[in-house]
Amino acid sequence: MTEFLTGDKQLDRNLKILGDKVAQKAVGSGIRAGLGEVRKGIRANTDNVSARATIAARFKRRRKQGQTVAKVGAGVGKRKEHSPTGGGVGISKQNAHWYFMGTKARTTRSGANRGQMPASPAVAFGFIQNSGAAMIKMRLKIAAMIEKEAKKLKQ
């Protein structure tokens, strides 16, 4: 008895696509886990409460351009409308760079001194301290996702 398998090229393509999607999903999950670990480290090294609230992570895939963007830092999270306040807000997303990068000595037009802000090394220290933990977390998450997808395929 002879059997013919038709559509084997299509099946090959489908399996290859499925593999790429699973790999993309696992890598994306791992990157998100690593970003979270670095974010925790930066927050732990930031002593200003309002500046700590500006630290976030962002992970975005642009399918049309084939780009993946992953960021962690101050003022990085999702954009939202900010409502006008009655006065100063302290350190917010819009001016977080003052705290983290510092400012030179500033004066008003009339010459009144406004001082300067020293730079805070929180981002650099937080990244350095937690980059190893982030890599471990990424590897574990990717392995767990691959295992999870393999179990789905077996069923």
C-alpha positions as CSV (number, residue, x, y, z in Angstrom):
1,M,0.0,0.0,0.0
2,T,1.4,3.4,-1.0
3,E,0.5,6.7,0.7
4,F,1.2,10.1,-0.5
5,L,1.7,13.1,1.7
6,T,0.5,16.2,-0.1
7,G,1.1,19.8,1.1
8,D,4.3,18.9,2.8
9,K,5.9,22.2,1.8
10,Q,3.0,24.1,3.3
11,L,3.3,22.0,6.5
12,D,7.0,22.8,6.6
13,R,6.3,26.5,6.3
14,N,3.6,26.4,9.0
15,L,5.9,24.5,11.4
16,K,8.7,27.0,10.8
17,I,6.3,30.0,11.4
18,L,5.0,28.3,14.6
19,G,8.6,27.9,15.8
20,D,9.5,31.5,15.1
21,K,6.3,32.8,16.9
22,V,7.1,30.6,19.9
23,A,10.7,31.8,19.9
24,Q,9.6,35.5,19.7
25,K,7.1,35.0,22.4
26,A,9.6,33.4,24.7
27,V,12.3,36.0,24.1
28,G,9.8,38.8,24.6
29,S,8.7,37.4,27.9
30,G,12.3,37.0,29.0
31,I,13.2,40.6,28.0
32,R,10.2,41.9,30.0
33,A,11.3,39.9,33.0
34,G,14.9,41.3,32.7
35,L,13.5,44.9,32.4
36,G,11.5,44.4,35.5
37,E,14.6,43.3,37.4
38,V,16.6,46.3,36.3
39,R,13.7,48.6,37.1
40,K,13.7,47.2,40.7
41,G,17.4,47.9,41.0
42,I,17.1,51.5,39.8
43,R,14.2,52.2,42.1
44,A,16.1,50.7,45.0
45,N,19.0,53.1,44.3
46,T,16.8,56.2,44.0
47,D,16.4,58.0,47.3
48,N,13.9,60.7,46.1
49,V,10.3,59.4,46.4
50,S,8.9,61.4,43.5
51,A,11.8,60.5,41.2
52,R,11.3,56.8,42.2
53,A,7.8,57.0,40.8
54,T,9.0,58.1,37.4
55,I,11.1,54.9,36.8
56,A,9.4,52.4,34.5
57,A,10.0,50.0,31.7
58,R,8.7,49.8,28.1
59,F,8.7,46.9,25.7
60,K,7.3,47.4,22.2
61,R,7.3,45.5,19.0
62,R,6.8,47.3,15.7
63,R,5.9,44.5,13.4
64,K,5.8,46.6,10.2
65,Q,9.3,47.9,10.7
66,G,10.6,44.6,12.2
67,Q,11.8,46.5,15.3
68,T,11.8,45.6,19.0
69,V,12.3,48.4,21.5
70,A,13.1,47.8,25.1
71,K,13.8,50.6,27.5
72,V,14.1,51.0,31.3
73,G,14.7,54.3,33.1
74,A,13.2,57.5,34.2
75,G,10.2,58.8,32.3
76,V,10.1,55.8,30.0
77,G,6.7,54.2,30.7
78,K,3.4,54.7,28.8
79,R,2.4,58.2,27.9
80,K,-0.6,59.7,29.5
81,E,-2.3,63.1,29.7
82,H,-1.2,65.1,32.7
83,S,-3.6,67.4,34.4
84,P,-2.5,70.9,35.3
85,T,-1.6,71.4,38.9
86,G,-1.8,74.3,41.2
87,G,2.0,74.4,41.7
88,G,5.1,72.4,41.4
89,V,5.0,68.7,41.2
90,G,8.4,67.9,42.4
91,I,10.1,65.4,40.1
92,S,7.8,64.1,37.4
93,K,8.2,62.3,34.1
94,Q,8.6,65.6,32.3
95,N,11.5,66.8,34.4
96,A,13.1,63.6,35.7
97,H,16.2,64.3,33.8
98,W,16.9,67.2,36.2
99,Y,17.3,64.7,39.1
100,F,19.1,62.0,37.2
101,M,21.4,64.0,35.0
102,G,21.7,67.2,37.1
103,T,21.7,70.8,36.0
104,K,24.3,73.5,35.8
105,A,24.0,76.6,38.0
106,R,20.9,78.5,36.8
107,T,19.8,82.1,37.2
108,T,16.6,84.0,36.2
109,R,16.7,86.8,33.6
110,S,16.9,89.3,36.4
111,G,19.9,87.5,37.9
112,A,18.4,85.7,40.8
113,N,20.2,82.5,41.6
114,R,18.3,79.3,41.3
115,G,21.1,77.0,42.1
116,Q,22.1,73.7,40.6
117,M,21.1,70.1,41.0
118,P,23.8,67.5,41.3
119,A,23.4,64.4,39.1
120,S,22.1,61.2,40.8
121,P,24.0,58.0,39.8
122,A,20.9,55.8,40.6
123,V,20.3,54.6,37.0
124,A,23.9,53.5,36.5
125,F,24.3,51.9,39.9
126,G,20.9,50.2,39.6
127,F,21.7,48.8,36.2
128,I,25.2,47.6,37.3
129,Q,23.9,46.0,40.5
130,N,21.0,44.2,38.9
131,S,22.2,43.4,35.4
132,G,23.4,39.9,36.5
133,A,20.1,39.1,38.2
134,A,18.3,40.4,35.1
135,M,20.2,38.0,32.8
136,I,19.5,35.1,35.1
137,K,15.8,36.0,35.3
138,M,15.7,36.3,31.5
139,R,17.2,32.9,30.9
140,L,14.9,31.3,33.4
141,K,11.8,32.9,31.9
142,I,12.8,32.0,28.4
143,A,13.4,28.4,29.4
144,A,10.0,28.3,31.2
145,M,8.2,29.7,28.2
146,I,9.8,27.2,25.8
147,E,8.9,24.4,28.2
148,K,5.3,25.7,28.4
149,E,4.9,25.9,24.6
150,A,6.4,22.4,24.2
151,K,3.8,21.0,26.6
152,K,1.1,22.7,24.6
153,L,2.4,21.1,21.4
154,K,2.5,17.7,22.9
155,Q,-1.2,17.8,23.9
